[in-house]
Amino acid sequence: MRAGLIDEMSIVIAPLVIGGTNTPSLFDCGDLQSLDQAVKLTYITSKSVGNGSIWMHYKVNS
């Protein structure tokens, strides 16, 4: 993502909570040194799908 190899993101959030110290997160990578390094997204659309899940679609800003 930080290397600029992704141009869009499609994410589905399900109504589940899964925890633990070994559970991977959505983006596992090295720590940011500042918020300026964060990848910025532009909202495209979202909709409700399934049993309480939400589908979100974003454009990755270059």
C-alpha positions in Angstrom: 0.0 0.0 0.0 2.7 2.5 1.0 4.7 1.6 -2.2 1.8 2.9 -4.3 1.0 -0.5 -5.8 -2.8 -0.4 -5.0 -5.2 2.0 -6.6 -8.5 1.0 -5.0 -9.6 -0.7 -1.8 -12.8 -2.8 -1.3 -13.4 -3.7 2.3 -16.2 -5.7 3.9 -16.7 -5.1 7.7 -18.6 -8.0 9.3 -20.4 -7.7 12.7 -17.8 -9.9 14.4 -15.1 -9.1 17.1 -12.0 -11.3 16.9 -9.2 -10.5 19.3 -5.9 -11.9 20.5 -2.2 -10.9 20.4 -1.5 -13.1 17.3 -4.6 -12.0 15.2 -3.4 -10.1 12.1 -4.9 -6.7 11.5 -6.2 -5.3 8.2 -2.7 -3.7 7.5 0.3 -5.4 9.2 3.4 -3.4 8.5 6.0 -1.2 10.1 5.0 1.7 12.3 4.5 5.1 10.8 7.0 7.7 11.8 4.3 10.5 11.3 0.7 10.8 10.2 2.1 12.3 6.9 3.1 8.8 5.9 -0.5 7.5 6.2 -2.1 6.4 2.9 -5.0 8.7 2.1 -8.2 7.4 0.7 -11.2 9.0 -1.2 -14.6 7.5 -0.5 -16.4 6.1 -3.5 -19.4 4.2 -2.2 -20.7 1.8 0.5 -23.7 -0.4 1.0 -25.1 -2.8 3.5 -24.6 -6.5 2.5 -25.5 -9.8 4.2 -26.5 -9.9 7.8 -25.2 -6.6 9.1 -22.0 -6.4 7.0 -21.0 -3.2 5.3 -19.1 -3.1 2.0 -16.9 0.0 1.5 -15.1 1.1 -1.7 -12.3 3.7 -1.7 -9.8 5.1 -4.2 -6.3 5.3 -3.0 -4.9 8.9 -3.5 -1.6 9.0 -5.3 
